[in-house]
Amino acid sequence: MIKQIKEEVKTDSGLLLTGAAVDSIRYKKGKVVEPGTDVTVIASEDIIFYDSRAGHTMIIKGEQYTVISERDVVVVV
């Protein structure tokens, strides 16, 4: 389970992208809240990049979280 980290996205020329342009980016950044029981490489508090089309989003106590599979993680920072 992860919490998405919102980032400002800039083009090489310095323009800030918003809305649909940001949604079309392939990977998103997130912070691991709790790894699954069978996950061995990723730990709580790790910052990851994951496939933006992966997982399911839910709201728990007013906070938005995303549940993804370990195979959807691209990079662990």
HUJOUR-V824476 format. One record per helix or strand of 2 or more residues. SS is the DSSP state (H for helix, E for strand). FROM is the first residue (numbers start at 0). LEN is the number of residues. If there is no record, write none. Layout:
BEGIN
SS&FROM&LEN + SS&FROM&LEN
END
This chain:
BEGIN
E&1&4 + E&8&2 + E&15&2 + H&19&4 + E&26&6 + E&46&5 + E&55&5 + E&62&5 + H&69&3 + E&72&4
END
